[in-house]
Amino acid sequence: MTGRPGNDRIERRFAELAEERRAGLIAFITAGDPDRAISTEILNGLPGAGADLIELGMPFSDPMADGPVIQAGGLRALRAGMTLAGVLEMVRDFRRRDERTPVVLMGYYNPIYSYGPERFLDDAASAGVDGLIVVDLPPEEDDELCLPARAHGIHFIRLATPTTDDRRLPAVLENTGGFIYYVSITGITGAAAPVADRVGDAVARLKRHTDLPVAVGFGIREPAQAAAIARVADAAVVGSALVQTIADGLDADGRPKPGVADAVLGRVAALADGVRGARRGPS
């Protein structure tokens, strides 16, 4: 089974969800999209809207694993001046309001490498970051960031996909902490909708290899889809749908119209209702 660093905010949240006999909702937004002020308003409002955990995207100019919706959100954030230091400042500001909700940073290694990995981990830990998902660092490169992150008390969360077979899984899981992020479809983010039956089989297979919670993402847009995933997994992850809601709230010149943050938080609330409606019986 996988080991865990000292940070326990993620573990505590999944333990609470287990006591409530339900799955969680993990909401993804890109830091700084469409600008710093609105992104901060959304981030600070996510727990009250029903997000159990938060994934905060670190914008990058070449996000190869992301679909066009999240790519566009990242470019909006970069154009608005968001930097990796700014992402950490947003987390630090969030922690002044919320000490309980786990925050996971998701992105690519290039900005972290440019920032300086050791400096980044020091700053991330002091800001209150609970976990990292770095999609372009495979297990063979754990010495680069994964193991140092664990030494800083930050969970390194790994992705598993439909093509991750039983021979590959031990390497994927070896130093993973917090939870496993199961990518329910092959391809880029937001490309298709997951099929709950197949996801259930995949989650069961993962759980034969690890005691970590399994969160399922990619393609979940509507409350009914989130509820279907919540019946078979420990959490449903929604990202592209929320970023698209931001895009829908921009005018022809790309400026945010009034009510963008409220629209995003309203969608999160509807998704949270779907997840909370998929309660489980006694185990």
HELIX and SHEET records of a PDB file:
HELIX    1   1 ARG A    9  GLU A   20  1                                  12    
HELIX    2   2 ARG A   36  ALA A   49  1                                  14    
HELIX    3   3 PRO A   68  ARG A   79  1                                  12    
HELIX    4   4 LEU A   84  ARG A   95  1                                  12    
HELIX    5   5 TYR A  109  TYR A  115  1                                   7    
HELIX    6   6 PRO A  117  ALA A  127  1                                  11    
HELIX    7   7 PRO A  139  GLU A  141  5                                   3    
HELIX    8   8 CYS A  146  ALA A  151  1                                   6    
HELIX    9   9 LEU A  169  LEU A  173  1                                   5    
HELIX   10  10 ALA A  196  LYS A  207  1                                  12    
HELIX   11  11 PRO A  223  ALA A  230  1                                   8    
HELIX   12  12 SER A  240  ASP A  248  1                                   9    
HELIX   13  13 VAL A  260  ARG A  276  1                                  17    
SHEET    1   A 9 HIS A 155  PHE A 156  0                                        
SHEET    2   A 9 GLY A 131  VAL A 134  1                                        
SHEET    3   A 9 VAL A 103  GLY A 107  1                                        
SHEET    4   A 9 LEU A  53  GLY A  57  1                                        
SHEET    5   A 9 GLY A  24  THR A  30  1                                        
SHEET    6   A 9 ALA A 235  VAL A 238  1                                        
SHEET    7   A 9 VAL A 214  GLY A 217  1                                        
SHEET    8   A 9 ILE A 180  VAL A 183  1                                        
SHEET    9   A 9 LEU A 159  ALA A 160  1                                        
END                                                                             
